[in-house]
Amino acid sequence: MPDMSASASLAMTHLATLAKEVDEDKVTPGVLGFIVFAVMALAVWALMKSMSKHMNKVDFKESPDEEASAKETTDSPSGKTSPAKG
């Protein structure tokens, strides 16, 4: 099995030479950073639009249940149900 520290030190020497070529005062995210940010922004916009559509379909008012109300009036003479004992 080869020694991993030798390959790691070789990789570090190559990375160190690349790092010295980059001016530390002018490092920017570049085009790739902009593309990633733009894709994420479009994904969030699409998700918000979809959520808005789905929220507009929701009916927040509860409709009365006709079968339950008819059963309640026939079961108890006063039309009110007693609480369940348990």
Summary of the structure (lengths in Angstrom):
residues: 86
radius of gyration: 33.6
end to end distance: 70.7
largest distance: 91.1
contacts: 124
relative contact order: 0.04
helix: 65%
strand: 0%
